[in-house]
Amino acid sequence: MVQEETAPGRVLAVRRRRLLGGLAGALAMPTIGARASAWPEDRVTIITSLPAGSTVDLTTRIYADQLSRMWGKPVVVDNRGGGNGVLACQMVARARPDGLTLLATSAMTHAANPSLYARPPYDAVADFDAVARYGASPFVVMAYKGLGAQSLGTLTRMLRDRPGDLSFGAGSVPSRLASELYRQLIDADAVHVGYRGNQAGYPDLLNGRIAFMAVDVVGAKPLVDRGEVDAIALSDDERHPAVPEVPTSAEAGLPDYRFTTWSGMYAPKNTPREVVARIHADMTEAYAMPEVRARILGMGGSQVPPMGPDEFQAFTIQQIAAWGRIIRQAGITIE
């Protein structure tokens, strides 16, 4: 009888201790929102896959400057260009997933490399958490002025009438793919001439050693503004405010010619989702600031705010497939 009377009391005592312990634990453990607001505890390093002065580098530095002010911690941009961005990607993939090491990169590493390499040295999807796409730029098709191709239709006829006789230049994989897609759409042959950077090809374009180049808006704008080339089409369905005189692909008569390179922020896989969300939210807030937006648009940067993590992750997967089709049809590989 005594056991039957005291057992309930013991049970209540145990329950009381568990309840008090749970409350203490809940009070001691910061909420998701608290953890995100406490981050970053230290400086943030953004490793870029491109060299200083590149479009990705310049845009990243605009954001880094503002984020440093918002977070009250240094935000350091570390350029690790070369090797098609492989080194930068490997460094971030191996970093601690705490949000203090981030990757600022381009479509080269997360759309092109997965198809360029027979055995990619990293997994563009499985090794990273998408944070934000914050840059996007279509390409300007620029023809040698002396060629007489003052419209995309004229250049198309020239390429079809003189198969393999005319050449195009490219100093980056995205630039080459922009020209390869155009060539594939019109079913014409043209000879690829490679350069170490698009700017290295400009003298040959201006002197007529190559017939045309497709270069992103930021890179093309100086030549277009100076009237040194015939800017005959933009690989997008909307005109770009940085080069408003350049007709869209649809206006130029080739509506399927849509191709955009982009830049984005990634974190190591398994970075806390609340930290990823915080970074994206703060980048979006920064973009909304008139002075930040003016700097980005002034250099021909993205006209839209940063894309969110989930949408960017799905976008990355879609881009790997889309760029892969162009690469395989052009027969481009990297050993």
Secondary structure in CASP SS format (residue, H / E / C, confidence):
PFRMAT SS
TARGET T0000
AUTHOR 0000-0000-0000
METHOD secondary structure of the structure
MODEL  1
M C 1.00
V H 1.00
Q H 1.00
E H 1.00
E H 1.00
T H 1.00
A H 1.00
P H 1.00
G H 1.00
R H 1.00
V H 1.00
L H 1.00
A H 1.00
V H 1.00
R H 1.00
R H 1.00
R H 1.00
R H 1.00
L H 1.00
L H 1.00
G H 1.00
G H 1.00
L H 1.00
A H 1.00
G H 1.00
A H 1.00
L H 1.00
A H 1.00
M C 1.00
P C 1.00
T C 1.00
I H 1.00
G H 1.00
A H 1.00
R H 1.00
A H 1.00
S H 1.00
A H 1.00
W C 1.00
P C 1.00
E C 1.00
D C 1.00
R C 1.00
V E 1.00
T E 1.00
I E 1.00
I E 1.00
T E 1.00
S C 1.00
L C 1.00
P C 1.00
A C 1.00
G C 1.00
S C 1.00
T H 1.00
V H 1.00
D H 1.00
L H 1.00
T H 1.00
T H 1.00
R H 1.00
I H 1.00
Y H 1.00
A H 1.00
D H 1.00
Q H 1.00
L H 1.00
S H 1.00
R H 1.00
M H 1.00
W H 1.00
G C 1.00
K C 1.00
P C 1.00
V E 1.00
V E 1.00
V E 1.00
D E 1.00
N E 1.00
R C 1.00
G C 1.00
G C 1.00
G H 1.00
N H 1.00
G H 1.00
V H 1.00
L H 1.00
A H 1.00
C H 1.00
Q H 1.00
M H 1.00
V H 1.00
A H 1.00
R C 1.00
A C 1.00
R C 1.00
P C 1.00
D C 1.00
G C 1.00
L C 1.00
T E 1.00
L E 1.00
L E 1.00
A E 1.00
T E 1.00
S E 1.00
A H 1.00
M H 1.00
T H 1.00
H H 1.00
A H 1.00
A H 1.00
N H 1.00
P H 1.00
S H 1.00
L H 1.00
Y E 1.00
A C 1.00
R C 1.00
P C 1.00
P C 1.00
Y C 1.00
D C 1.00
A C 1.00
V C 1.00
A C 1.00
D C 1.00
F E 1.00
D E 1.00
A E 1.00
V E 1.00
A E 1.00
R E 1.00
Y E 1.00
G E 1.00
A E 1.00
S E 1.00
P E 1.00
F E 1.00
V E 1.00
V E 1.00
M E 1.00
A E 1.00
Y C 1.00
K H 1.00
G H 1.00
L H 1.00
G C 1.00
A C 1.00
Q C 1.00
S C 1.00
L H 1.00
G H 1.00
T H 1.00
L H 1.00
T H 1.00
R H 1.00
M H 1.00
L H 1.00
R H 1.00
D H 1.00
R C 1.00
P C 1.00
G C 1.00
D C 1.00
L C 1.00
S E 1.00
F E 1.00
G E 1.00
A E 1.00
G C 1.00
S C 1.00
V H 1.00
P H 1.00
S H 1.00
R H 1.00
L H 1.00
A H 1.00
S H 1.00
E H 1.00
L H 1.00
Y H 1.00
R H 1.00
Q H 1.00
L H 1.00
I H 1.00
D C 1.00
A C 1.00
D C 1.00
A C 1.00
V E 1.00
H E 1.00
V E 1.00
G E 1.00
Y C 1.00
R C 1.00
G C 1.00
N H 1.00
Q H 1.00
A H 1.00
G H 1.00
Y H 1.00
P H 1.00
D H 1.00
L H 1.00
L H 1.00
N H 1.00
G C 1.00
R C 1.00
I C 1.00
A C 1.00
F E 1.00
M E 1.00
A E 1.00
V E 1.00
D E 1.00
V H 1.00
V H 1.00
G H 1.00
A H 1.00
K H 1.00
P H 1.00
L H 1.00
V H 1.00
D H 1.00
R C 1.00
G C 1.00
E C 1.00
V C 1.00
D E 1.00
A E 1.00
I E 1.00
A E 1.00
L E 1.00
S C 1.00
D C 1.00
D C 1.00
E C 1.00
R C 1.00
H C 1.00
P C 1.00
A C 1.00
V C 1.00
P C 1.00
E C 1.00
V C 1.00
P C 1.00
T E 1.00
S C 1.00
A C 1.00
E C 1.00
A C 1.00
G C 1.00
L C 1.00
P C 1.00
D C 1.00
Y C 1.00
R C 1.00
F C 1.00
T E 1.00
T E 1.00
W E 1.00
S E 1.00
G E 1.00
M E 1.00
Y E 1.00
A E 1.00
P E 1.00
K C 1.00
N C 1.00
T C 1.00
P C 1.00
R H 1.00
E H 1.00
V H 1.00
V H 1.00
A H 1.00
R H 1.00
I H 1.00
H H 1.00
A H 1.00
D H 1.00
M H 1.00
T H 1.00
E H 1.00
A H 1.00
Y H 1.00
A H 1.00
M C 1.00
P H 1.00
E H 1.00
V H 1.00
R H 1.00
A H 1.00
R H 1.00
I H 1.00
L H 1.00
G H 1.00
M C 1.00
G C 1.00
G C 1.00
S C 1.00
Q C 1.00
V C 1.00
P C 1.00
P C 1.00
M E 1.00
G C 1.00
P H 1.00
D H 1.00
E H 1.00
F H 1.00
Q H 1.00
A H 1.00
F H 1.00
T H 1.00
I H 1.00
Q H 1.00
Q H 1.00
I H 1.00
A H 1.00
A H 1.00
W H 1.00
G H 1.00
R H 1.00
I H 1.00
I H 1.00
R H 1.00
Q H 1.00
A H 1.00
G C 1.00
I C 1.00
T C 1.00
I E 1.00
E C 1.00
END
